[in-house]
Amino acid sequence: MDTEISIPKYKESLKEKFLRELICLSRLYYNKSKVNNPTLLNNWNRNQKTISKKLFYKTIECIAPFFTKYAAILKLEKAYQAAIRKNPFYDEVKAILKEIQPKIVFCSHQRALKAATIFAAAADLGIKTTTVIFSWDNLPKARLALRADNYLVWSKYMKEELHFYYPEIAAEKVHITGTPQFEFYADKTNIIEKKWFYEKYNLDPTKKIICFSGDDTKTSPDDPLYLKDMADELIKANLQNEYQILLRRCPVDFSGRFDAVVAEYKELIKEAPPLWYCNTSKDWNAVYPSREDVKLLVSTVYYADVVVNVGSTMAFDFAVYNKPCIFINYDQQNKTVKDWSVKTIYQYQHFKSMPDKEAVIWLNAKEEIIQKLVNMNYNKEAMLQWEKVVIGNYKEASQKIRQIL
């Protein structure tokens, strides 16, 4: 019988937070020098709002350059592990684990803050721990907060990345399992019946579907403007009777920033809001998909003809069904965030995994929208190769994970 046990509330101490953030920035400096990619430092948030936070993070920024040698970083990691064991939360969790005696502690997100302390308590009790590298861009970001006995990764490429950025983690601890998020596409029962799907989301069965998948507000602040560009160009070319846009916003985007555009083009743009669970705070790390959303996403990819976005993993979702992806590759004239540029996005380290730039369709200007939509010219073999590099063999990922556990 399954038993649900509530984890006590965790309050991070100032020392823990200081060490954690110092490790992050020190690693970002170290990683930047290893791969010669300055965009890695974009993962450090310099835009703090309160005076206390500005002072806190400024202090870290002053100290971090003195801790960029890897031996120094490992000393910081050791100090962090000692600090989390002094938090009262550690004693509470250790008492729970001692009482229930689990065979293994599993965490499906390597960045969860309280998980680092839970894993520390488990390790001290001799309980095995396993975690998952959550996404294709996580490892260069230097946010691997916890230490585990086993790490589950998507592919050979990700295993090599883990060794590259965290050489102290032994290779035998890292297991290639694939990721279940792509495994769902092989199960045809996840495809919603066409009539119901089209009626539910007010879609026209005679028109092609362009899936516009939004990013989070930080990654792509101008998404609503890109969506408007697409609607404008379709209408200008009198193609609104051939195409319809299905908007799937990012599951952690609660901003409502698309509302005005959707209202303006309500005959052309339809919405399929993600069916994710979230708590009242709506923190990104407390949001997770429902079974219904799995079916919604699989069906969206199955019925849509193409996906359009700014550098999203949705490219791989569509590749599973051998469908093209258009990457938006131009800046808006009137940007929402002045120092943001789409050009920076594609210089991020995870895009170095792309074996051929022609794996996707590049939309370099608003004026290219119709041409790129109509022609759909891209290298399918290159896309399949990229898919294989990043997501590896995702089939039977769940079974492989169960075997490791």
C-alpha positions as CSV (number, residue, x, y, z in Angstrom):
1,M,0.0,0.0,0.0
2,D,1.4,3.4,-1.0
3,T,1.9,5.9,1.9
4,E,2.2,9.6,1.5
5,I,4.5,11.4,3.9
6,S,4.7,15.2,3.9
7,I,8.2,16.6,3.8
8,P,8.7,19.2,6.6
9,K,9.1,22.8,5.6
10,Y,12.6,23.8,4.6
11,K,14.1,27.2,5.3
12,E,17.5,27.7,3.7
13,S,20.0,29.3,6.0
14,L,22.0,32.4,4.9
15,K,25.2,30.3,4.9
16,E,23.6,27.6,2.8
17,K,22.3,30.0,0.2
18,F,25.6,32.0,0.1
19,L,27.6,28.8,-0.6
20,R,25.1,27.4,-3.1
21,E,25.1,30.6,-5.1
22,L,28.8,31.1,-4.8
23,I,29.3,27.5,-6.2
24,C,27.0,28.3,-9.0
25,L,28.7,31.4,-10.2
26,S,32.2,29.9,-9.7
27,R,31.2,26.9,-11.8
28,L,29.7,29.2,-14.4
29,Y,33.1,31.0,-14.7
30,Y,34.9,27.7,-14.8
31,N,32.5,26.2,-17.4
32,K,32.8,29.4,-19.5
33,S,36.5,29.0,-19.7
34,K,36.3,25.3,-20.5
35,V,34.0,25.7,-23.5
36,N,34.9,29.3,-24.4
37,N,31.2,30.4,-24.3
38,P,30.4,33.7,-22.5
39,T,26.6,33.0,-22.8
40,L,26.9,30.6,-19.8
41,L,27.1,33.7,-17.6
42,N,23.6,34.6,-18.7
43,N,22.4,31.9,-16.3
44,W,23.4,34.2,-13.4
45,N,20.7,36.7,-12.5
46,R,22.2,40.1,-11.9
47,N,18.8,41.9,-11.8
48,Q,18.0,41.8,-8.1
49,K,15.2,44.0,-6.9
50,T,15.8,44.7,-3.1
51,I,18.8,46.4,-1.6
52,S,19.6,43.4,0.6
53,K,19.5,41.0,-2.4
54,K,21.6,43.4,-4.5
55,L,24.2,43.5,-1.7
56,F,24.1,39.7,-1.2
57,Y,24.6,38.9,-4.9
58,K,27.1,41.6,-5.4
59,T,29.3,40.1,-2.6
60,I,29.1,36.8,-4.4
61,E,30.1,38.4,-7.7
62,C,33.1,39.9,-6.0
63,I,34.3,36.7,-4.4
64,A,33.5,34.1,-7.2
65,P,36.5,35.0,-9.4
66,F,38.8,33.8,-6.6
67,F,37.1,30.3,-6.7
68,T,37.3,29.4,-10.4
69,K,40.0,26.7,-10.0
70,Y,38.3,23.3,-9.8
71,A,40.0,22.3,-6.5
72,A,38.6,25.5,-4.9
73,I,35.1,24.7,-6.2
74,L,35.2,21.2,-4.7
75,K,36.2,22.8,-1.3
76,L,33.1,25.0,-1.6
77,E,31.0,21.9,-2.4
78,K,32.4,20.2,0.7
79,A,31.5,23.3,2.8
80,Y,28.0,23.3,1.4
81,Q,27.5,19.7,2.3
82,A,28.6,20.5,5.8
83,A,26.3,23.5,6.0
84,I,23.1,21.7,4.9
85,R,23.7,19.1,7.6
86,K,23.5,21.8,10.3
87,N,20.1,22.9,9.3
88,P,17.3,21.7,11.6
89,F,15.6,20.4,8.5
90,Y,18.3,17.8,8.1
91,D,17.6,16.3,11.6
92,E,13.8,16.3,10.8
93,V,14.3,14.5,7.5
94,K,16.9,12.1,9.0
95,A,14.4,11.1,11.7
96,I,11.7,10.4,9.1
97,L,14.0,8.3,6.9
98,K,15.3,6.4,9.9
99,E,11.7,5.6,10.8
100,I,10.4,4.5,7.4
101,Q,13.6,2.9,6.2
102,P,13.1,3.3,2.4
103,K,15.3,1.2,0.1
104,I,15.9,4.2,-2.1
105,V,15.3,7.9,-2.3
106,F,14.4,9.1,-5.8
107,C,14.2,12.8,-6.9
108,S,13.1,13.6,-10.4
109,H,14.6,17.1,-10.5
110,Q,18.3,17.7,-9.7
111,R,17.7,21.4,-8.9
112,A,15.2,21.0,-6.1
113,L,16.7,22.8,-3.1
114,K,15.3,20.7,-0.2
115,A,16.4,17.5,-2.1
116,A,20.1,18.3,-1.4
117,T,19.5,18.0,2.3
118,I,17.2,15.0,2.0
119,F,19.8,13.2,-0.1
120,A,22.5,14.1,2.5
121,A,20.4,12.6,5.3
122,A,19.8,9.5,3.2
123,A,23.5,9.1,2.4
124,D,24.4,9.4,6.1
125,L,21.9,6.6,6.9
126,G,23.3,4.3,4.1
127,I,20.1,4.7,2.0
128,K,20.7,4.7,-1.8
129,T,19.8,7.8,-3.7
130,T,19.0,8.4,-7.4
131,T,18.2,11.6,-9.3
132,V,17.5,12.6,-12.9
133,I,19.0,15.3,-15.1
134,F,15.8,17.1,-15.9
135,S,16.4,18.9,-19.2
136,W,18.8,19.1,-22.1
137,D,20.2,22.5,-21.0
138,N,20.6,21.9,-17.3
139,L,24.2,20.7,-16.9
140,P,26.1,23.8,-18.2
141,K,24.0,26.0,-15.9
142,A,25.9,24.8,-12.8
143,R,22.7,24.0,-10.8
144,L,23.3,20.4,-9.7
145,A,22.4,21.1,-6.1
146,L,22.4,17.5,-4.8
147,R,24.7,14.5,-4.8
148,A,23.4,11.0,-5.5
149,D,24.5,7.4,-5.8
150,N,23.0,7.3,-9.3
151,Y,22.3,9.8,-12.0
152,L,19.8,9.0,-14.8
153,V,20.5,10.8,-18.1
154,W,18.8,11.0,-21.5
155,S,21.7,10.0,-23.8
156,K,25.3,9.3,-24.3
157,Y,25.8,13.0,-25.1
158,M,24.3,13.9,-21.7
159,K,26.5,11.4,-19.9
160,E,29.6,12.9,-21.5
161,E,28.3,16.4,-20.5
162,L,27.9,15.3,-16.8
163,H,31.4,13.9,-16.8
164,F,32.7,17.1,-18.5
165,Y,31.2,19.5,-16.0
166,Y,31.3,17.3,-12.9
167,P,34.4,15.1,-13.3
168,E,34.3,14.1,-9.6
169,I,31.2,12.1,-10.3
170,A,32.3,8.5,-11.2
171,A,31.1,7.3,-14.7
172,E,29.6,4.1,-13.1
173,K,27.1,6.3,-11.2
174,V,25.7,7.7,-14.5
175,H,23.1,5.6,-16.3
176,I,21.7,6.3,-19.8
177,T,17.9,5.5,-19.6
178,G,16.3,7.9,-22.0
179,T,13.5,10.2,-20.8
180,P,9.8,9.1,-20.5
181,Q,8.6,12.5,-21.9
182,F,9.2,11.2,-25.4
183,E,8.2,7.6,-24.7
184,F,4.6,8.7,-24.6
185,Y,4.5,9.3,-28.3
186,A,4.8,5.6,-29.1
187,D,1.6,4.8,-27.2
188,K,-1.3,5.5,-29.7
189,T,-3.8,5.5,-26.8
190,N,-2.4,9.0,-25.9
191,I,-3.8,10.4,-29.2
192,I,-7.2,12.0,-28.5
193,E,-9.9,11.2,-31.0
194,K,-9.8,13.7,-33.8
195,K,-13.4,14.9,-33.6
196,W,-13.2,15.5,-29.9
197,F,-9.8,17.2,-30.1
198,Y,-10.9,19.6,-32.8
199,E,-14.2,20.5,-31.2
200,K,-12.6,20.9,-27.7
201,Y,-10.1,23.5,-29.0
202,N,-12.4,25.0,-31.7
203,L,-10.2,23.9,-34.6
204,D,-11.2,23.7,-38.2
205,P,-10.5,20.2,-39.7
206,T,-10.1,21.7,-43.2
207,K,-7.1,23.9,-42.1
208,K,-3.5,23.1,-41.4
209,I,-2.4,23.6,-37.8
210,I,0.6,25.7,-36.9
211,C,1.6,25.0,-33.3
212,F,3.1,28.1,-31.6
213,S,4.8,26.9,-28.5
214,G,5.7,29.6,-26.0
215,D,8.8,29.7,-23.9
216,D,9.0,31.1,-20.3
217,T,9.0,34.8,-20.0
218,K,12.7,35.1,-19.3
219,T,13.8,32.9,-22.2
220,S,11.7,34.6,-24.8
221,P,10.0,37.8,-23.5
222,D,8.8,38.8,-27.0
223,D,6.8,35.6,-27.7
224,P,3.4,37.5,-27.9
225,L,4.9,39.8,-30.6
226,Y,6.2,36.8,-32.6
227,L,2.7,35.3,-32.4
228,K,1.2,38.6,-33.6
229,D,3.7,38.7,-36.5
230,M,2.6,35.2,-37.6
231,A,-1.1,36.1,-37.5
232,D,-0.5,39.4,-39.3
233,E,1.5,37.7,-42.1
234,L,-1.1,35.0,-42.6
235,I,-3.9,37.5,-42.9
236,K,-1.8,39.7,-45.2
237,A,-1.2,36.8,-47.5
238,N,-4.9,35.8,-47.3
239,L,-4.0,32.4,-45.9
240,Q,-6.3,32.5,-42.9
241,N,-8.6,30.0,-44.6
242,E,-5.8,27.5,-45.1
243,Y,-4.0,27.8,-41.7
244,Q,-4.9,28.1,-38.0
245,I,-2.6,28.7,-35.1
246,L,-2.8,26.6,-32.0
247,L,-1.0,28.3,-29.1
248,R,0.5,26.1,-26.4
249,R,2.1,28.4,-23.8
250,C,4.9,27.3,-21.6
251,P,3.4,25.4,-18.5
252,V,5.2,27.8,-16.1
253,D,4.1,31.0,-17.9
254,F,1.2,32.3,-15.8
255,S,1.6,35.9,-17.0
256,G,-1.4,36.2,-19.3
257,R,0.8,38.0,-21.8
258,F,-0.8,36.3,-24.8
259,D,-4.3,37.3,-23.9
260,A,-4.5,40.5,-26.0
261,V,-3.1,38.9,-29.1
262,V,-5.4,35.9,-28.8
263,A,-8.4,38.2,-28.4
264,E,-7.3,40.3,-31.4
265,Y,-7.1,37.3,-33.7
266,K,-9.7,35.0,-32.1
267,E,-10.7,33.5,-35.4
268,L,-7.2,32.6,-36.3
269,I,-5.5,31.8,-33.0
270,K,-6.8,29.0,-30.8
271,E,-5.5,28.0,-27.4
272,A,-4.7,24.6,-25.8
273,P,-3.6,25.5,-22.3
274,P,-1.2,23.0,-20.6
275,L,-3.0,20.9,-18.1
276,W,-0.4,21.0,-15.3
277,Y,-0.7,20.8,-11.6
278,C,0.7,23.8,-9.6
279,N,0.6,25.0,-6.0
280,T,-0.7,28.4,-4.9
281,S,2.7,30.0,-5.2
282,K,3.0,28.8,-8.9
283,D,6.8,28.4,-8.5
284,W,8.3,26.8,-11.6
285,N,9.8,23.9,-9.6
286,A,6.4,23.0,-8.1
287,V,4.6,22.6,-11.4
288,Y,4.2,19.2,-13.0
289,P,2.1,17.7,-15.8
290,S,-1.1,15.7,-15.5
291,R,-1.8,12.5,-17.4
292,E,-4.4,14.5,-19.3
293,D,-1.7,17.0,-20.4
294,V,0.4,14.1,-21.8
295,K,-2.5,13.2,-24.1
296,L,-3.0,16.9,-25.0
297,L,0.6,17.4,-25.9
298,V,0.9,14.1,-27.9
299,S,-2.3,15.0,-29.7
300,T,-1.2,18.5,-30.4
301,V,2.0,17.2,-32.0
302,Y,0.1,14.4,-33.9
303,Y,-2.5,16.8,-35.5
304,A,-0.3,19.9,-36.0
305,D,1.8,20.3,-39.2
306,V,4.7,22.3,-37.8
307,V,5.9,23.9,-34.6
308,V,7.2,27.4,-34.3
309,N,9.2,28.7,-31.3
310,V,12.4,30.2,-29.9
311,G,14.8,27.3,-29.4
312,S,12.5,25.0,-27.5
313,T,12.8,21.2,-27.0
314,M,9.4,21.0,-28.8
315,A,11.6,20.6,-31.9
316,F,12.3,17.0,-30.6
317,D,8.6,16.3,-29.8
318,F,7.7,17.1,-33.4
319,A,10.7,15.2,-34.7
320,V,9.4,12.0,-33.0
321,Y,6.5,12.2,-35.5
322,N,8.8,13.3,-38.3
323,K,7.4,16.9,-38.4
324,P,9.4,20.1,-38.9
325,C,10.3,22.9,-36.5
326,I,10.7,26.5,-37.2
327,F,13.1,28.4,-34.9
328,I,12.4,32.1,-34.7
329,N,15.7,33.9,-35.4
330,Y,15.0,37.7,-35.5
331,D,14.6,40.4,-32.9
332,Q,11.6,42.6,-32.5
333,Q,12.0,46.3,-33.4
334,N,10.4,47.3,-30.1
335,K,11.7,44.8,-27.6
336,T,10.0,44.0,-24.3
337,V,13.5,43.6,-22.7
338,K,16.1,45.9,-24.2
339,D,19.2,43.9,-23.6
340,W,17.6,40.6,-24.7
341,S,18.3,39.2,-28.2
342,V,17.3,36.0,-29.9
343,K,20.8,35.8,-31.3
344,T,22.1,35.1,-27.8
345,I,19.7,32.2,-27.3
346,Y,21.2,30.1,-30.2
347,Q,24.7,30.6,-28.8
348,Y,23.8,28.8,-25.6
349,Q,25.9,25.7,-25.0
350,H,23.1,23.2,-25.5
351,F,22.7,24.2,-29.1
352,K,26.3,23.1,-29.8
353,S,24.8,19.6,-29.9
354,M,23.2,20.4,-33.2
355,P,25.1,18.5,-35.9
356,D,23.7,20.5,-38.8
357,K,22.0,23.9,-38.7
358,E,19.6,22.7,-41.4
359,A,18.0,20.4,-38.9
360,V,15.4,23.1,-38.4
361,I,13.9,25.9,-40.4
362,W,15.3,29.3,-39.5
363,L,12.9,32.2,-39.6
364,N,15.2,35.2,-40.0
365,A,12.6,37.9,-40.5
366,K,8.9,38.6,-40.2
367,E,8.7,38.9,-44.0
368,E,9.9,35.2,-44.4
369,I,7.0,33.7,-42.4
370,I,4.8,32.7,-45.4
371,Q,7.7,31.5,-47.5
372,K,9.0,29.3,-44.7
373,L,5.6,28.0,-43.9
374,V,4.7,27.1,-47.5
375,N,8.0,25.5,-48.4
376,M,9.0,23.8,-45.2
377,N,12.6,23.2,-46.4
378,Y,14.8,21.5,-43.8
379,N,17.1,18.5,-43.6
380,K,15.1,15.6,-42.1
381,E,18.1,13.4,-41.7
382,A,20.0,16.1,-39.8
383,M,16.9,16.5,-37.5
384,L,16.8,12.8,-36.9
385,Q,20.6,12.8,-36.1
386,W,20.2,15.7,-33.7
387,E,17.3,14.0,-32.0
388,K,19.4,10.9,-31.6
389,V,22.3,12.9,-30.1
390,V,20.1,14.8,-27.5
391,I,17.3,12.4,-26.5
392,G,19.0,9.1,-27.5
393,N,16.9,5.9,-27.3
394,Y,13.9,7.0,-25.3
395,K,11.9,3.9,-26.0
396,E,11.2,1.9,-22.9
397,A,12.7,4.7,-20.8
398,S,10.3,4.0,-18.0
399,Q,11.3,0.3,-17.9
400,K,15.0,1.3,-17.8
401,I,14.4,3.7,-15.0
402,R,12.6,1.0,-13.0
403,Q,15.5,-1.4,-13.5
404,I,18.0,1.1,-12.2
405,L,15.8,1.9,-9.2
